[in-house]
Amino acid sequence: MAGEQLEIRRLDATQVRAELDGLAAVLLDCVEGGASVGYMATFSHEDARGVYEAYAGDLEQGGRLLLAAFADGKLVGTVQVVFAPHPNRLTARTSRGCSSIAQPAGAASPNG
């Protein structure tokens, strides 16, 4: 990697569609290398393209952020942030006797 120029770019849906083959190649390499990314070894390049085609839709809806790393112009990695579909909650359900998951210091417990 010495001498390589690394650039991180935030990709929008249009850019993801333009980079489908490179994104698919990175994902496929991860799967074939045994990375725990949720796909089995029978995963194909076309399967990986389909994943990123779906992610492009998520990007358009504002539900995902995708960063891509390029080394000397070649796509070499990605990072994604998937936004929660609903607000986080301070407490768990109390119908089963669950206590607070997180609450501000000094706040009273919902279970007394």
C-alpha positions in Angstrom: 0.0 0.0 0.0 3.0 2.3 0.1 2.5 5.1 -2.3 -1.2 4.4 -2.9 -3.5 7.4 -2.8 -6.5 6.5 -0.6 -9.7 8.5 -1.0 -13.0 8.1 1.0 -16.2 9.1 -0.8 -19.8 9.3 0.3 -21.8 7.6 -2.5 -25.3 8.5 -3.4 -27.8 6.1 -5.1 -26.7 7.2 -8.6 -23.0 6.7 -7.7 -23.8 3.3 -6.2 -25.4 2.2 -9.4 -22.4 3.4 -11.4 -20.1 1.4 -9.1 -22.1 -1.8 -8.9 -19.4 -4.1 -10.2 -16.7 -2.7 -7.9 -19.0 -2.8 -4.9 -20.1 -6.3 -5.7 -16.5 -7.4 -6.1 -15.6 -6.1 -2.7 -18.6 -7.8 -1.1 -17.9 -11.1 -2.9 -14.3 -11.0 -1.8 -15.4 -10.5 1.8 -17.8 -13.4 1.6 -15.3 -15.7 -0.1 -12.7 -14.7 2.5 -15.0 -15.9 5.3 -16.1 -12.5 6.6 -19.2 -12.6 8.8 -21.3 -10.2 6.7 -24.5 -12.3 6.5 -24.0 -14.2 3.3 -23.1 -17.8 2.6 -20.3 -19.1 0.4 -22.6 -19.8 -2.5 -23.0 -16.1 -2.9 -22.3 -14.9 -6.5 -21.3 -11.6 -8.2 -24.9 -11.2 -9.4 -26.2 -11.7 -5.9 -23.8 -9.0 -4.6 -24.9 -6.6 -7.4 -28.5 -7.2 -6.3 -27.6 -6.4 -2.7 -26.1 -3.0 -3.7 -29.1 -2.3 -6.1 -31.3 -2.6 -3.0 -29.0 -0.5 -1.0 -29.3 2.3 -3.6 -33.0 2.3 -2.9 -32.3 2.7 0.8 -30.0 5.6 0.1 -32.7 7.3 -1.9 -35.1 6.9 1.0 -32.5 8.3 3.5 -32.2 5.0 5.4 -28.6 4.3 4.7 -25.2 6.1 4.4 -22.5 4.5 2.3 -18.8 5.4 2.2 -16.5 3.9 -0.2 -12.7 3.7 -0.1 -10.7 4.0 -3.4 -7.0 3.3 -3.7 -5.5 4.8 -6.7 -9.0 5.1 -8.2 -10.0 1.4 -7.6 -12.8 0.7 -5.1 -11.3 -1.3 -2.3 -13.7 -1.1 0.6 -17.0 0.2 2.0 -18.6 1.3 5.3 -22.3 1.6 5.8 -24.4 3.3 8.4 -28.0 2.0 8.5 -30.3 4.4 10.4 -32.8 3.1 12.9 -36.3 2.9 11.4 -37.8 4.2 14.6 -36.6 6.3 17.5 -34.6 4.6 20.2 -36.4 4.1 23.5 -35.1 4.7 27.0 -36.9 1.7 28.5 -37.8 -1.8 27.5 -41.3 -3.2 27.8 -42.4 -3.5 31.3 -45.2 -6.0 30.6 -42.7 -8.8 31.2 -41.1 -7.2 34.1 -38.1 -5.8 32.2 -36.4 -2.9 33.8 -35.0 0.2 32.1 -32.4 -0.3 29.4 -30.9 3.1 29.8 -32.0 6.1 31.7 -30.5 9.4 32.8 -28.6 9.4 36.1 -30.9 10.0 39.0 -34.0 9.1 37.1 -36.6 6.9 38.9 -36.9 3.3 37.8 -40.2 2.4 36.1 -40.3 -0.7 38.4 -40.1 1.4 41.6 
